[in-house]
Amino acid sequence: MILIFTQSFEETTCDVIAWLIYLKKEVVRINLDKDICNLFHIELSSNEVNRIKFCVADHEIDVSEVTAFWYRRGGYFKILTGTIELTRFFSQKTLKFSKEISQNLQEESYFLSSFINKNLVSLLPNINSAETASPNKLNVLTEANKVGLLIPPTLITNRKEDVINFKVKHKSIITKAINESLHFSDDDAFYSVYTEEILTFDNIPNTFFPSLFQKKLEKEYEIRTFYLWGEFYSMAIFSQEIEQTKVDFRKYSKEIPNRYVPYDLPKTISMKLKRLMDNLKLNSGSIDLVYTKDEDYYFLEVNPVGQFAMVSEPCNYYLEKIVAQKLSENEK
């Protein structure tokens, strides 16, 4: 049985599962944003192999029967805690602390879920885990620099004065999220925080929440690379040909789409990226790079659970098939 942890809206997971079914593999998908775990059975012993069972969405999973594991995305289990039944078991005085009790149960749930994730990863052929799914981007930049990759000059500050001096030094600068970009929606529209160039300081207060600023790179083109078990599948994005996408290619233009083409990374760059992924304990992820007008490669970030369909389809890589094949070929 191949086990997949993902989220309900994740369409790429559906494509991989379709290939697994074609390959005649038994596969169980668990949507961590919706499915609730209602049964745990864990036995730890000095003399026997650990026994781990859990039930999610009517699937009873015995870890000993799982042959490969893919952590696509989603965080940790939603565990049925019975907090809505607190009135049956606790006095009115105790109910005053329901917030604290609920917090404690959430922490207990996290440790249970983390234990299962760790065992799935340590025992089985796997693609990523919940523990490595969201690395600190500042740590990643530091590690990238250590392996010899170029990174953009970066400043994190909460002072306007520092930003002004940074812009004087580097001429053009951008700002973006320190961790993940904010996304939200209402009935009328979808909203997202993008990378933006700092053109004026008029509306910036003297102090503000700590924010990340980088030198704006003079791009020739951008590169999105999907990395899987030592292999690179890369795509060049000619975002500089359209004004709307020059700073952030995610500001897609439906009228004039960016041009995407398959791309071969230089061996020196792929070797450094491989070393970086090993150091981060990642065997898969979407990597963003920039090739500048000075003919240099700059590393921007890696997202272990980043979308790869955007690379697969334009470049005819059939990455969904490759993921399914890798899981099948490497089964325990």
N, C-alpha and C positions, 0 to 999 in steps of 0.2 A: 504494500500500500504506500502510495506517495501522498504525503500530507502537505497542504498549502495553507498558510496563514495569510489572509489578505483583507480587503475591505469590499463592501457590497457594490460600490460604484466602479471598481477596478476592472475595466473591460479587457485589458491586456491579459489578465489572469484567465479570462474566458477563452482567449485564443490559445494560450498555452495548454489549458485543459482539453480543448478540442484536439490538439495534436497528441496529447497523452492518450486520449480515448482512441484515436486512430492507431496509436502504437499498442493498443490493447493493454493498457495499464490501468490498474485500479487506483483511483485518485479520490481524495476527500478534501473538499474546500471548506475552510472555516472563515467566516467574515467576522473579524474581531470587533468591528464597529456595531454589529447588530446581534450576532449569535451570543447566547448566554450559556455559560458553563454551569450545569446543574448537578454534576457529580464528580467528586474527586476520590481517588483511591491510590494512596502512595504508601508503599512499604519499604522501609530501609532496614538493612540487616548487615551484620558483620560477616555472616556466613553465606549469604545468598545475594544474587544480583538484584538490584533495586527493581521493584515492580511499580509501574506508573500507569494508571488508567484515568481517563476523564471522559465525560460525555458532553458534547456540544451539538445543539441542533439535531438531536436524535441520532447522532453518530457516537457510538461508544468506541473510543480510541484506546487501544493497548499499545504503548510505545514499543513493546517488543515485536509488534507486527508491522511497524512502520519501516519502510526500506529506504526512503529518501525524504528530505524535508526542504521546503522552500519558504523562507520568510519573505513574502512580497512586501507587506506593509500592514500597519494597523495597531501597533502598540501591544497591549496585553489583554488577557481574557476579561470579559465582563462576567463576574462570578455572582451567582445568585446568593445573596447574603441574608435575605429575610429581614432586612431592616424595617420593612413596613409592618412587621409583626412585633415590633418592640413592645407595644402596649401590653401584650400578653405575658411578657416575661419580666418586665421591669416596673418598679414603682414610679409614681408621678415624680418623685424627687430625682430618680435616675434619668427620667426622660428629659430633664433639663440639660443633660449632658449628651443628648442624642447626636449633636454635631460631632462631639469628640469621639463617641462610640463609632459613628459612621466613618470618621477619618481613620480610626484604628482598623476597622474592617477592610477599608480600602488598602491600607498598608499591608495587612495580612494577605489580601488577594494578590497584591503586586509580588510579594515574595513567593507565593505558590506558583504564579504564572512564570516568574523569572526562573524558578527551579526547573520547571518543565522545559522552557526554552533552552536552558543551558544543557539539559540532558539530551534533548533532540539534536543539538548542535555537536555535542561531544561524542555521541554514539553513532551518528549517521552521516552519510554524504549529504551535504546541505549547501544551500545558497543563502548566505547571510543569517542574521538573527536579530531579535528585538534589541539586544544589548548593543549591537553595532550599527543599528539602522539610522541613528541620528547623531553622528559625531560632531563635536564642537568645531565649528568652522575656523575659529582662530587657532585651535590646536592643529587642524589639518593644514592651514597655511604654514605654520611653524614646521611641521613635519615635511611638507613639500620643499621648503627652503633647505632643510637638512639633507635631502637626497639630491640636491643640485638643480631643482626646478626653479625657474624664475617666477617670482610672484610680484604683483603690483605693490608699490610703496603704499603702506596702509597706516591709517591713524584712527584710533578710537579715543574720543574726547567728549566732554560735556561743556566745553568753553568755546564761545564764538571766536575769541582771539586766536586760539590754536588753529581753527579752521582757516581763518584769514591768512595766517602765516604759512599754512600748508598749501594754500592755493597760490600764494606768491612764489613759493618754491617750485611747484609743479605746473603752474600756468592753468591747467584744466583739471578739475577734480569731479568725482562722482560720489554719491552716497547710496548705500543699500543696506538691507537688513543684516544684523549681526548673525542671526540664525536663519529662521525661515521667514519668507515673505508672508505678509498678512493677506488672507483671502476671506471675503464674506459676500453675502448676497441678500437681496430682498425680493419682493414680487416683481420688481421692475428691471433689475440689473444685477450684474456680477461685478464686484469690485476687487482690485488687487493692487498691492504696493509693488512698484517697479524700481529698478535702478534708475536714478535721475542725475543729471549733471547740475552742479551748483553754479548758477550764473550770477546770482545776486545775494547779498547778505541783509537786505532791507527788512525781511520778515523773520530773521533769526534772532532770538533773544540772546542775551549775554551768557546765560547758562541754560542748559536743556538736558534732557535724558541722554545718557551716553550713547553716542552714535558712531557708525563706521563710515570713514571716508577713504577713498583711494584715488591715486593718480589716474586720470582718464587715459587709457591706452589708445594710440593711433592705430586702429585695426585695419588690417588688410582683409581678414575674414575671421569668423569664429569657428570653433571645432567642437562638436559634441561627440564623445566617444562612449560607447557601451562596452564595459569590461566584464568578462565572464571567465573565471577559472584560467587566467593567464592569457586570454585572447582579447584582441582589441577590434572593435567594429566602429569605424569612425566616419564622420560626415562633416564636410565643410559647409558653413552657412554664410552666404554672401549678404550679410545684413547691412553692409555699408552702402549698398546700391539704392537703399530706400531711406529717406529722411526719418520716417516713423520708427524704424528699427535700429538706427545707428547706435544708440546708447544701450538699448535692451531689446534683443531680437524677439522676446516674448510679446512685444506689442505688435502682434501679427497684423499684417495688412491683407484683408481678403481681396481687395481690388488688385494689388500688385504683390503677390506672395514672394517671399525670399526664394532664391535659387539654392537648392540642396544637391550636393554631389558626393559620391563615395570618396573616401580620403585615406591615404596610407601615411601613418605617422612615421617620422624618422626613427630609426632603431634606437638612437641615443635617448630620445624622448620616451619611447615606449618602455625602455629598460628602467628609466627613473620612475615612471608611473607604476610599473610593476613593483618596484621596491617600496614605493609609497603605499600601495594597496596592501602589501604584505605587512608593513609596519602598522597599518591601521587595522589589521586582521579582517580585511574585506576581500571576499572572492568575487564580488559583483558590485557594479555601481555605474552611474552615469557621470562622466567627467567633462567639465567645461574648460576649454582652453581658448586662447586668443593668439593668432599669428599677426604680428605687427608689421607696419611699413618698414621697420628696421630689420625685418627678417628674423625676429626672435619669437620663441614660443613662451607664452606666459600661462601658468596654471591659475585658474580661478577657484574652482571648488569641485568636490565630488559629492554626489547624492546617492547613497546606497539603494534607495528605493525610488530613484528618479525614473521618469517615463522613458521607455526605449522604443515604443512604437513609432515615434517621430523620426528615429534613425532607421528602423527596420523597413518601413514602407517606401520612402523615397529612394533608398539605396538598394532595395531588393535583397536585403540580408536574410529575411525570413527568421528573425531572431526568436520569435515565438516557437518556431520549430526547433531551433538550436537549443533553447532552454529546456524544452521537453525531452529532446534527445540526450542532453547532458544528464538530466535527472534520471532518465531510464538507464543509460549506460553505466552510471555510477551507483546504481542501487546496491544496498548492502547484500 
